[in-house]
Amino acid sequence: MKIAFEKIAFADFTAWAEQDRKIHKRIVALIMDIMRDPRQGIGKPEPLRHELHGYWSRRINDEHRLVYRVETETITIIACKHHYE
């Protein structure tokens, strides 16, 4: 599977690399796990509802979530900071 980032998600991802290496490493681990199985694994994956129907989230920590969309051959990272914005 291929990984793609929305522009804001990539900016947040690179900011984590500079601001908090532990969170950045956690995001990388989550992405690797998503590549193995987008709907099961670490970070308590859950399908989102309402206006975010079709998206999934995983816990980075208590405050932040990794939000992504699974398509045929691509996983698109939508957000990796805060909750569902």
C-alpha positions in Angstrom: 0.0 0.0 0.0 1.0 3.6 -0.7 0.9 6.3 2.0 -0.2 9.8 1.1 -0.5 12.9 3.3 -2.9 15.8 3.1 -0.8 19.0 3.2 -1.8 20.0 6.8 -1.2 16.4 8.0 2.3 16.4 6.5 3.1 19.8 8.1 2.0 18.4 11.5 4.0 15.2 10.9 7.2 17.1 10.2 6.5 19.5 13.1 6.3 16.5 15.4 9.8 15.4 14.2 11.2 18.7 15.5 9.0 19.2 18.6 8.5 15.7 20.1 10.5 12.8 18.8 8.5 10.3 21.0 5.2 11.3 19.4 6.8 11.3 15.9 8.0 7.7 16.5 4.5 6.7 17.7 3.0 8.1 14.5 5.5 6.2 12.4 4.7 3.0 14.3 0.9 3.6 13.8 1.4 4.2 10.0 3.5 1.0 9.7 0.7 -0.9 11.6 -2.0 0.6 9.3 -0.1 -0.7 6.3 -0.3 -4.2 7.8 -4.0 -3.9 8.6 -5.9 -0.6 8.3 -8.8 -1.7 10.5 -7.0 -3.6 13.4 -3.9 -3.2 15.5 -2.4 -0.7 17.8 -3.9 2.7 18.8 -7.4 1.4 19.1 -8.6 1.8 15.5 -12.1 3.0 15.1 -14.3 4.0 12.2 -15.5 7.6 12.4 -19.1 8.7 12.0 -21.2 11.6 10.8 -19.3 14.1 8.6 -16.2 11.9 8.9 -17.9 8.7 7.7 -15.4 6.7 5.7 -12.4 7.8 7.8 -10.7 5.9 10.6 -8.7 7.1 13.7 -6.1 5.7 16.0 -4.8 7.1 19.3 -1.4 8.7 19.2 -1.8 9.6 22.9 -4.6 10.9 25.1 -4.8 14.2 23.3 -3.9 13.5 19.6 -5.4 11.2 17.0 -4.1 9.9 13.6 -7.0 10.3 11.2 -6.8 8.4 7.9 -8.8 7.1 4.9 -8.3 3.7 3.3 -8.7 3.4 -0.4 -7.9 0.5 -2.8 -4.1 1.0 -2.9 -3.6 4.2 -0.8 -3.8 5.2 2.8 -4.3 8.9 3.1 -3.3 10.6 6.4 -5.7 13.4 7.0 -4.5 14.6 10.4 -2.0 13.7 13.1 -2.6 16.4 15.7 -5.5 17.1 18.0 -8.8 15.3 17.7 -11.1 15.2 14.7 -10.7 18.7 13.1 
